[in-house]
Amino acid sequence: MARRKRPEEHENLERWLISYADFITLLFAFFVVMYSISSINEGKYRVLSDTMVAAFNTPPKTLQPIQVGEEGVSGEPSPIKPEKASSAVSPGVIEQLAQMAESNELGQIASDFERAMAPLIQQDLINVSRNELWVEIEINTSILFDSGSARLEDDAIPVLSELAGILKKYPNYIQVEGFTDNVPIATAAYPSNWELSAHRAAAVVHLFMDKGVQPDRMAAIGYGEYRPIAENATPEGRRKNRRVVLVILADEKARRALDIQRNTAAGGT
């Protein structure tokens, strides 16, 4: 009786398809994320970001790859053991990408303000600064209010309206903070510098709301004379201390960090 010829085993040459498919997926995700970071359209970025986070955090429908390779004893294809998932994106990577996008967004906001306020920045009436958590626009009150008043000057309306036009394009939280010098005030409308600084911040918030900035994104805060940035012993120092500051925050964590910094600075002055 002739010995049955053992079927010749064929080397599986298609295993590379799995790694190749993972690589293509990662490459696609990379370019999509880079596009979303570079785009200045905030609405589209938010939709894209949420979609990608949901896609990466959703468990796969199956852990088995497409079955290719030699046949087993039963005549069914023997599945290739799935390799370690290289296309899984860790939560830490997602968070880093989100931080990069937020930082890029804050940089865009700061650039918009610097372009719009260039003449006043050159006159040292407005100062724009930023870090990875917030953007600050410091406005000297000499271009906003008369001495001892919280009524906006007519010349201040176009300036603040232009700022509002920039702010309403972004979803970030905004704190409007009022500050005064240490010269006492005691009038029927403003018994102390607390009330004066708070009314000035509220006046700016009301104008922003009238110009289309969502009111639930804004807060008006009055610090009075108790957060100086210069000595009140000189007229120049008092002029610097009389200011309104717009703080555009990256997120809620930035708000808490800002409060800590403000309290620390107040304790050191």
C-alpha positions in Angstrom: 0.0 0.0 0.0 1.4 3.4 -1.0 2.2 5.7 1.8 0.0 8.8 1.8 1.9 11.8 0.8 1.9 14.5 3.5 0.5 17.8 2.2 3.2 20.3 1.7 3.1 23.1 4.3 3.1 26.6 2.9 4.8 29.5 4.7 2.3 32.2 5.7 3.4 35.3 3.8 0.4 37.4 4.8 1.1 38.2 8.5 2.5 41.5 7.5 -1.0 42.7 6.5 -2.0 43.1 10.2 1.0 45.3 11.1 0.6 47.2 7.9 -3.1 47.9 8.6 -2.2 49.1 12.1 0.4 51.4 10.7 -1.9 52.9 8.2 -4.5 53.5 10.9 -2.0 55.3 13.1 -0.8 57.3 10.2 -4.3 58.4 9.3 -5.0 59.3 12.9 -1.8 61.3 13.1 -2.6 63.4 10.1 -6.2 64.0 11.2 -5.0 65.2 14.6 -2.4 67.4 13.0 -5.0 68.9 10.8 -7.4 69.5 13.7 -4.6 71.2 15.7 -3.7 73.5 12.8 -7.2 74.4 12.0 -8.5 77.7 13.5 -12.2 76.7 13.1 -13.0 75.9 16.7 -16.4 74.3 16.0 -14.9 71.8 13.6 -12.0 71.0 15.9 -14.3 70.2 18.8 -16.5 67.9 16.7 -13.4 66.1 15.3 -11.7 65.9 18.7 -14.8 64.3 20.3 -15.2 61.9 17.4 -11.6 60.7 17.6 -11.7 60.3 21.4 -14.9 58.3 21.1 -13.4 56.2 18.3 -10.2 55.4 20.2 -11.9 54.6 23.5 -14.6 52.3 21.9 -13.7 48.6 22.4 -13.2 46.8 19.1 -16.0 44.7 17.8 -13.7 41.7 17.6 -10.2 40.8 18.8 -9.7 38.2 16.1 -7.9 39.3 12.9 -8.9 38.1 9.4 -8.0 34.4 9.4 -5.4 33.6 6.8 -2.7 30.9 6.7 -2.5 27.1 6.6 -5.3 24.8 7.2 -5.5 22.8 10.4 -6.3 19.2 11.0 -10.1 19.9 10.8 -9.7 21.6 7.4 -10.6 25.0 8.9 -8.1 27.8 8.6 -5.9 28.2 11.7 -6.2 31.7 13.0 -3.1 33.7 13.4 -2.6 34.8 17.0 -3.3 38.5 17.3 -0.2 40.5 17.9 -0.1 43.2 20.6 -2.4 45.9 19.5 -0.3 48.6 18.1 -3.2 50.8 17.1 -4.5 51.3 20.6 -4.0 54.9 21.7 -3.6 55.4 25.5 -5.6 58.0 27.4 -2.3 59.8 28.1 -1.7 60.3 24.4 -5.2 61.6 24.0 -4.7 64.0 26.9 -1.4 65.3 25.4 -3.0 65.9 22.0 -5.8 67.8 23.7 -3.3 69.9 25.6 -1.4 70.7 22.4 -4.7 71.7 20.7 -5.6 73.9 23.7 -2.2 75.5 23.7 -2.4 76.2 20.0 -5.9 77.7 20.5 -4.6 80.1 23.2 -1.8 81.1 21.0 -4.3 81.9 18.2 -6.4 84.0 20.7 -3.3 85.9 21.8 -2.3 86.6 18.2 -5.8 87.8 17.3 -5.7 90.3 20.2 -2.2 91.5 19.4 -3.1 92.2 15.8 -6.4 94.0 16.8 -4.8 96.0 19.6 -1.4 96.8 18.1 -1.7 100.6 18.3 -2.8 100.6 21.9 -0.1 98.0 22.8 2.5 100.3 21.3 1.2 103.1 23.5 1.5 100.8 26.6 -2.2 101.1 27.2 -2.9 97.4 26.6 -0.6 94.4 27.4 -1.2 90.8 26.1 0.5 87.9 27.8 -0.1 84.2 27.8 1.0 80.8 29.1 -0.2 77.3 28.6 -3.3 77.8 30.7 -4.6 81.3 30.0 -4.3 84.5 28.0 -4.3 87.9 29.8 -5.3 91.2 28.3 -4.5 94.0 30.7 -6.2 97.3 29.8 -5.4 100.5 31.6 -8.6 102.1 32.8 -7.6 105.5 31.5 -9.0 104.4 28.1 -12.2 103.0 29.6 -13.4 105.1 32.5 -13.3 108.6 34.0 -11.7 108.9 37.4 -14.0 107.5 40.1 -16.5 106.3 37.6 -17.6 102.9 36.3 -19.4 104.3 33.2 -17.7 103.3 30.0 -16.3 106.2 28.0 -17.5 106.6 24.4 -14.0 106.0 23.1 -13.9 102.7 25.0 -16.9 101.2 23.1 -15.1 100.5 19.8 -12.1 99.0 21.6 -14.2 96.6 23.7 -16.5 95.8 20.8 -13.5 94.7 18.8 -12.3 92.5 21.7 -15.8 91.1 22.0 -15.8 90.2 18.3 -12.7 88.0 18.9 -13.9 86.5 22.2 -17.2 85.3 20.8 -15.4 83.1 18.2 -14.0 80.9 21.0 -15.8 78.8 23.7 -13.3 79.6 26.5 -14.3 80.9 29.9 -13.6 84.6 30.5 -12.9 86.4 33.8 -13.1 90.2 33.7 -11.2 91.5 36.7 -11.3 95.1 38.0 -8.4 96.7 40.0 -7.9 100.2 41.5 -5.1 102.1 43.2 -5.2 102.7 46.9 -6.6 106.3 46.8 -9.8 106.0 49.0 -13.2 106.6 47.5 -16.4 107.1 49.4 -19.4 108.1 47.3 -23.1 107.2 47.3 -22.5 104.9 44.3 -19.1 103.5 45.4 -18.6 103.3 49.1 -15.1 101.8 48.6 -12.7 100.7 45.9 -14.2 97.2 46.1 -17.5 98.5 44.6 -15.7 100.7 42.0 -13.6 97.8 40.7 -16.5 95.3 40.7 -18.8 97.8 38.8 -16.1 98.4 36.2 -15.6 94.7 35.6 -19.4 94.3 35.4 -19.7 97.2 32.9 -17.2 95.4 30.6 -19.1 92.1 31.0 -22.4 93.8 30.1 -20.9 95.3 26.9 -19.4 91.9 25.9 -22.8 90.3 26.4 -24.5 93.0 24.3 -22.0 92.3 21.6 -22.7 88.6 21.4 -20.4 86.9 24.0 -22.4 84.2 25.8 -23.0 85.4 29.4 -22.6 81.9 30.9 -18.9 82.0 29.9 -18.1 85.2 31.8 -17.5 86.3 35.4 -17.0 89.8 36.8 -14.6 90.1 39.7 -13.6 93.2 41.7 -10.3 93.1 43.6 -10.2 96.8 44.6 -6.8 98.0 45.7 -5.6 94.7 47.1 -3.8 93.2 44.1 -1.3 95.9 43.0 1.3 95.3 40.3 3.2 98.5 41.1 3.9 100.8 44.1 1.1 103.2 44.8 3.6 105.8 46.1 4.0 107.4 42.6 1.5 108.6 40.0 2.9 106.2 37.5 2.5 103.2 39.9 -1.1 104.2 40.6 -1.8 104.5 36.9 -0.6 100.9 36.4 -2.7 99.6 39.2 -5.9 101.1 37.8 -6.7 98.4 35.3 -9.1 95.9 33.9 -7.8 92.4 33.1 -9.5 89.9 30.8 -8.4 86.4 31.5 -9.3 83.8 28.8 -9.0 80.4 30.4 -8.1 77.1 28.7 -10.4 75.0 30.9 -11.7 74.5 34.5 -8.3 73.4 35.7 -6.9 76.6 34.4 -9.4 78.5 36.5 -8.3 76.8 39.7 -4.6 77.3 38.8 -5.3 81.0 38.2 -7.0 81.3 41.6 -4.0 79.7 43.3 -1.6 82.0 41.5 -3.7 85.1 42.4 -3.8 84.1 46.1 -0.1 83.4 46.2 0.7 86.8 44.5 -1.6 88.6 47.0 0.2 87.0 49.9 3.5 88.1 48.6 2.7 91.8 48.1 
